[in-house]
């Protein structure tokens, strides 16, 4: 009888630890740097002469180009919503003409250690898989 109780409480303990270990991510808050991607099956690394960063808040982001010797240049802003394994990203402003402003784009996202992966299909039909590394929390 005592052994049964030990097994029962051990199982309950493991179950509660597992339940709290897999809490869903509610926000991407922090600064993330682009480290490469796959576009229509073609792998590309990060740009050589500049850095792309996104600063995420609880519900929105600002994207910047960082180039040595220049002030950071904001090139895009947007909103995002995380739901289960989906990130819905809506660009609200872009510094250049854009065909995706105010169009929600649905990505499957994963977070592994300090890397965010966004995988989806753009309205143009291009399949993308982007990798962003967290640089500031």
N, C-alpha and C positions, 0 to 999 in steps of 0.2 A: 504494500500500500504506500509506504513512504517513497519507494523508488518511482512509483507512478506519479506522485506529486512533484518530485524533482524533475522528471521528464516534462510534465505539463508546464511548470514554471520556466524551465529552460526554453521550451518551444515558444511560450508567450514572450519571453525576453528577446529571443532571436527575431520573432515576428515584429515586435515593436521597433527594434533597431533597424530592421530592413525597411519598415514603413517610413521611418524618419530619414533614412539615408537617401531615399529616392524622391525627395521633395521636388516638385516642379520648379524650374527657374521662372521667376516672375519678371525679371528685367535683365538687360545686358549692360547695365550701368558700368561705366568705365571708358577707358580709351583703348581702341583696338587698331592694330596696324595691319595693312594688307600684306600678305606674304606669298600670294600666288593664287592661281586658279586654273580651272579647266573650262574652256569655252568651245562648245560644239565638238568636244572630243580632243581639242588641242590644248596641251598643257602650256601654261605661261607662268613665268616667275614674276616677282615684284619689279616695278620700274627701277632702272639702274640709277637714274639721275635725280630722283625725288622719292618721297615717301608719301603714301596715302594713309590717312588716319580718320577714324570715325570716333567721335566723342558721343557716347550714348548716355542719355538720362533715363529716367524711369519709363518714359513713353515716347521719346523723340531722340533725334540725333542730328549732329552737324558733321559734315565731312570736310577735311582739309587736305591741301597739298602742302607738304613741307619740303622746301628746297634750300640748300645751304646758301647763306648770304641774303636770304629774302625772308620777309615776314610770312607767317602761315597764311595761305589763301583759302578762304571758305569757298567750296565749289558746289555744295549741295546741302539741303536740310530735308528732314522728313520725320515721319511718325512710324512707329511700329507697335505691333501687338503680338505677344507670345501666347499661344494656346496649344497645349500638349507638345507635339513635336513640330509645330508649324509657326513660322514667323511671317506675319503679313507686314510688308514694308511699303509705305506710300511716300514717294518723293514729293515734297511740297514746294520746293524751290530748287532751281538749278542755275548755275552761272553761265551755262551755255544752252543753246536750244536743245530741248529734250522731248522725246515722244512718250515718256513715261510719267511726266508730272501729273500728279493727282490720280494715278492709276495704281490700285493696290496690286502688289506682286506677292504671291505666296511661295515661300521657301520652306523646305524641310530643313531644320537646323539641328546641329548637334554641338555639344560642348564637351571637349575632352581636354582635361588639364587646363591649359591656358589658350586653347585654340577653338575658335568658333568657325563652323563650317556651314555655309548657306548653299543649298542646292535647289535649283528650280528652273523654270522656263520663263523667259521674258516674253512680253506681248509680241515681240518681233519673231518669236519662235526659237530664238537662241537658247540652247541649254547651257546653264552655268553652274559651276561649283566653285565657290570662293572660300579662301582660307584667311582668317583674321586672327592675329595673335594679340592677346591682352598685354598691354604695356603699362597701364596705370589703372588702379582699382578705383 
